Amino acid sequence: MTALQTRPSESAVPPAGTPYDRFTVVKARNPGRWAATAVVAVLLAMVLNSLITNPRWEWDVVLAYLGEVSIVRGVWTTIQLTLITAVLGFALGTVLALMRLSRSPLLRSVSWGYTWIFRSVPLILQLLLWYNLAYLYQTIDLGIPFGPSFASFETLSLIDKFGAAILGLGLHQAAYSAEIVRAGILSVDQGQHEAAASLGIPRRRQSTKIVLPQAMRTIVPTAVNEIIGLFKGTSIVYVLALGELFYTVSVIYGRTQRVLPMLVVAAIWYIVLTTVVTVIQYYVERYYAKGAVRTLPPTPLQRLRGNLTAGISRVRPTGAAATSGQDPVTR
């Protein structure tokens, strides 16, 4: 038999023996959080108001040049530079990391020396050195070391502006990638190496099937940060007059004198590129988290579906109780 009970008032103290489901739940008050939210909301409104009402932003010019052919071509050059140098940098960086972890003193010394030199020399200086390599070596010969050469190529024909940018960015990135990969490998527990060796697994298979998949959980976040930095770092190749995004934008605003709108165009494209990389990073991290967590983190679509389901489940019981004309808290 179910009886409708009277809910005690908030100010009254419930008598002893009152069931827990009859207590009134009072939400915690957070004045500091509400004050911070109000301040941030006001500041955000001020920023949006400035962006919308200030005519000097010239949003019509921004929209006109956002999809302009030369701008899109510059974006494509930026993407090419980033992808090629990222592959080159991390491939060479992985080799350097394995050399640094080798038992050979020569390999360790060479890897350490490479990292030391390329992290010490500024990137802009490296780019200019590679671009002027033909001054030091007019030809590049292929053949036996210290012996006869089988083929010879002019340096200027092999290393143009794009080639100098690839070499400068790629070799510079390799020095940082080597430390990222080495740190990821060292983060794997030593017991994993010992367990694999006790099972008689070959050393190469230990590295590719056991160590690297676990190391990727440490490598991926830092590696993606480096790739995002590469997207923005490609702007430094403007010193070579290579037509990437920033150089193209600078040429246009030098011709039209619309400096600020063109800088906004470049900023929007950089934001779009880094956003795409960030989304890819989330799914790569989720993939390599399979062996570390019991339940994989939800994807954005799963999180949205869960929030909608939770919201509906909170609304339905209240609506059902209202239609029946009863107090939602009954026994």
C-alpha positions in Angstrom: 0.0 0.0 0.0 1.5 3.3 -1.1 0.8 6.5 0.9 1.6 10.0 -0.1 3.9 11.5 2.5 4.4 15.2 3.2 7.9 16.5 2.4 9.5 18.2 5.4 10.2 21.9 5.0 13.8 22.9 4.2 14.2 24.8 7.5 12.8 21.9 9.7 15.1 19.2 11.0 13.8 15.7 9.9 12.9 13.5 12.8 15.0 10.5 13.6 14.3 7.5 11.5 13.2 9.5 8.4 14.1 7.5 5.2 16.9 9.0 3.2 14.7 9.5 0.1 12.5 11.9 2.1 15.4 14.4 2.7 15.3 17.7 0.6 18.4 18.0 -1.6 19.7 21.5 -1.6 22.2 22.4 -4.4 25.6 23.7 -3.3 26.0 27.4 -3.8 29.1 28.5 -5.8 29.2 32.3 -5.8 32.8 32.4 -7.0 32.0 30.2 -10.0 29.0 32.3 -10.9 31.0 35.5 -10.6 33.8 34.2 -12.8 31.3 33.0 -15.4 29.6 36.4 -15.4 33.0 38.2 -15.9 34.1 35.9 -18.7 30.7 36.2 -20.4 31.0 40.0 -20.3 34.5 39.9 -21.7 33.4 37.5 -24.4 30.5 39.8 -25.3 32.8 42.8 -25.6 35.2 40.9 -27.9 32.4 39.7 -30.1 30.9 43.2 -30.2 34.3 44.6 -31.2 34.7 42.1 -34.0 31.2 42.7 -35.4 30.9 46.5 -35.0 34.4 47.7 -35.8 34.5 48.3 -39.6 38.3 48.3 -39.7 38.3 44.5 -39.5 37.0 44.6 -43.1 35.2 41.3 -43.0 34.1 41.7 -46.6 37.7 41.8 -47.7 38.5 38.7 -45.6 35.7 36.7 -47.2 36.7 37.8 -50.6 40.3 36.6 -50.2 39.6 33.5 -48.0 39.1 31.3 -51.1 41.2 33.2 -53.6 43.2 31.0 -55.9 46.7 32.2 -54.8 45.7 31.8 -51.1 44.5 28.3 -51.7 47.7 27.5 -53.6 49.7 28.8 -50.7 47.7 26.7 -48.2 48.4 23.6 -50.4 52.1 24.4 -50.4 52.0 24.7 -46.6 50.3 21.3 -46.3 52.9 19.7 -48.6 55.8 21.2 -46.6 54.3 20.0 -43.3 53.5 16.5 -44.4 56.8 15.9 -46.2 58.9 17.4 -43.4 56.9 15.6 -40.7 57.5 12.2 -42.4 61.1 12.9 -43.0 61.6 14.3 -39.5 60.0 11.5 -37.6 61.5 8.8 -39.8 65.0 10.1 -39.3 64.2 10.9 -35.6 63.2 7.3 -35.0 66.5 6.1 -36.4 68.4 8.7 -34.3 66.5 7.6 -31.2 67.4 3.9 -31.8 71.0 4.9 -32.3 70.9 6.9 -29.0 69.7 3.7 -27.3 72.2 1.5 -29.0 75.1 -0.2 -27.2 77.5 1.2 -29.8 79.4 4.2 -28.4 79.9 5.5 -32.0 76.2 5.4 -32.8 75.3 7.0 -29.5 77.8 9.8 -30.0 76.7 10.5 -33.6 73.0 10.7 -32.5 73.8 12.9 -29.6 76.0 15.2 -31.8 73.3 15.5 -34.4 70.7 16.5 -31.9 73.0 18.9 -30.2 74.0 20.7 -33.4 70.5 20.9 -35.1 68.8 22.1 -31.9 71.5 24.7 -31.3 71.4 26.4 -34.8 68.4 28.6 -35.5 66.0 27.3 -38.1 66.2 30.4 -40.3 70.0 30.0 -40.4 69.7 26.4 -41.4 67.3 27.3 -44.2 69.7 29.9 -45.6 72.6 27.4 -45.4 70.8 24.8 -47.3 69.6 27.3 -49.9 73.2 28.4 -50.5 74.7 24.8 -50.5 75.6 25.2 -54.1 78.2 27.8 -53.1 80.0 25.1 -51.1 79.4 22.2 -53.4 78.7 22.9 -57.0 78.0 19.3 -57.8 76.8 16.2 -55.9 78.5 13.0 -56.9 77.3 9.4 -56.4 79.8 6.6 -56.2 82.2 4.7 -54.0 83.4 6.7 -50.9 86.8 8.2 -51.5 86.8 6.5 -54.9 85.4 7.1 -58.4 81.9 8.6 -58.9 79.3 7.0 -61.1 77.0 10.0 -61.5 77.2 13.8 -60.9 74.4 16.3 -60.5 74.4 20.1 -60.3 73.4 21.2 -56.8 71.3 24.0 -58.0 69.2 21.6 -60.1 68.6 19.3 -57.1 68.1 21.8 -54.2 65.8 24.6 -55.2 63.6 26.7 -52.9 61.3 23.9 -52.1 64.1 21.4 -51.6 66.0 23.8 -49.3 62.8 24.2 -47.2 62.3 20.5 -47.0 65.9 19.8 -45.9 65.9 22.7 -43.4 62.6 21.9 -41.8 62.9 18.1 -42.0 66.5 17.8 -40.6 65.6 20.4 -37.9 62.5 18.5 -37.0 64.4 15.2 -36.8 66.5 16.5 -33.9 63.4 17.1 -31.8 61.6 14.0 -33.0 64.5 11.9 -31.9 64.1 13.0 -28.3 60.3 12.5 -28.5 60.7 8.9 -29.7 63.5 8.2 -27.2 61.4 9.5 -24.3 58.5 7.3 -25.5 60.6 4.2 -25.6 62.1 4.8 -22.2 58.6 5.3 -20.8 57.8 1.6 -21.4 58.4 -0.5 -18.3 61.6 -2.5 -18.3 59.7 -5.6 -17.3 58.1 -5.5 -20.8 61.5 -5.9 -22.4 62.5 -8.7 -19.9 59.2 -10.6 -20.4 59.5 -10.4 -24.2 63.2 -11.6 -24.0 62.2 -14.5 -21.7 59.7 -15.7 -24.3 62.4 -15.8 -26.9 60.9 -13.1 -29.1 63.4 -11.6 -31.5 64.7 -8.1 -30.6 63.2 -6.5 -33.8 59.8 -8.0 -33.1 60.1 -6.8 -29.5 60.5 -3.2 -30.7 57.8 -3.3 -33.4 55.1 -5.3 -31.6 55.6 -4.7 -27.9 57.6 -1.6 -27.2 56.6 0.9 -29.9 52.8 0.3 -29.5 53.1 1.1 -25.8 55.4 4.0 -26.4 53.0 5.6 -28.8 50.8 6.6 -25.9 53.5 8.9 -24.8 54.8 9.8 -28.3 51.5 10.8 -30.0 50.5 13.9 -27.9 54.0 15.5 -28.2 54.4 14.5 -31.8 51.1 16.1 -32.8 52.2 19.3 -31.0 55.4 19.2 -33.1 53.3 18.8 -36.3 51.1 21.7 -35.3 54.2 23.7 -34.7 55.4 22.7 -38.2 52.2 24.1 -39.7 53.0 27.4 -38.2 56.7 27.1 -38.6 56.5 26.8 -42.4 55.8 30.5 -42.4 59.6 31.0 -41.7 60.4 29.8 -45.3 59.2 33.2 -46.5 62.9 34.2 -46.3 63.4 31.9 -49.4 60.5 33.6 -51.2 58.7 30.3 -51.4 54.9 30.7 -52.1 53.5 29.2 -48.9 50.5 30.7 -47.1 52.3 33.5 -45.1 54.4 34.6 -48.1 51.4 34.7 -50.4 49.5 36.8 -47.8 52.4 39.2 -47.4 52.7 39.6 -51.2 49.0 40.4 -51.4 48.9 42.9 -48.6 52.1 44.5 -49.9 50.2 45.1 -53.2 46.8 46.1 -51.8 47.8 47.7 -48.5 45.0 45.7 -46.7 47.4 44.4 -44.0 45.0 43.5 -41.2 42.3 41.6 -43.3 45.0 39.6 -45.0 46.6 38.6 -41.7 43.1 37.5 -40.5 42.8 35.3 -43.7 46.1 33.7 -42.8 45.0 33.2 -39.1 41.7 31.6 -40.2 43.5 29.1 -42.5 46.1 28.2 -39.7 43.2 27.6 -37.3 41.5 25.3 -39.7 44.6 23.3 -40.4 45.5 22.9 -36.7 41.9 22.0 -35.9 42.0 19.1 -38.4 45.2 17.9 -36.9 43.8 18.1 -33.4 40.8 16.0 -34.4 43.1 13.4 -35.9 45.2 13.4 -32.7 42.1 12.5 -30.6 41.3 9.4 -32.6 44.9 8.3 -32.8 45.3 8.6 -29.0 42.0 6.8 -28.6 43.3 3.9 -30.8 46.5 3.5 -28.8 44.7 3.7 -25.5 43.2 0.2 -26.1 45.7 -1.5 -23.9 45.9 1.1 -21.2 42.2 1.7 -20.2 39.3 -0.6 -19.6 36.8 1.7 -21.4 37.8 3.8 -24.4 37.0 7.5 -24.1 33.8 8.4 -26.1 34.0 10.0 -29.4 32.5 13.5 -29.8 29.4 11.9 -31.4 29.1 9.3 -28.6 29.4 12.1 -26.0 26.7 14.2 -27.7 24.4 11.2 -27.9 25.0 10.4 -24.2 24.3 14.0 -23.2 21.0 14.0 -25.1 20.0 10.6 -23.6 20.8 11.8 -20.1 18.8 15.0 -20.6 15.8 13.1 -21.9 15.9 10.7 -19.0 15.8 13.6 -16.5 12.8 15.1 -18.2 10.6 12.0 -18.6 10.0 11.0 -14.9 9.0 14.6 -14.0 6.6 14.8 -17.0 5.0 11.4 -16.1 4.5 12.4 -12.5 2.9 15.8 -13.5 0.4 14.0 -15.8 -0.6 11.6 -13.0 -1.3 14.5 -10.6 1.0 13.1 -7.8 4.1 14.4 -6.0 7.2 13.0 -7.8 8.5 11.8 -4.3 6.2 9.0 -3.2 6.6 5.7 -1.4 
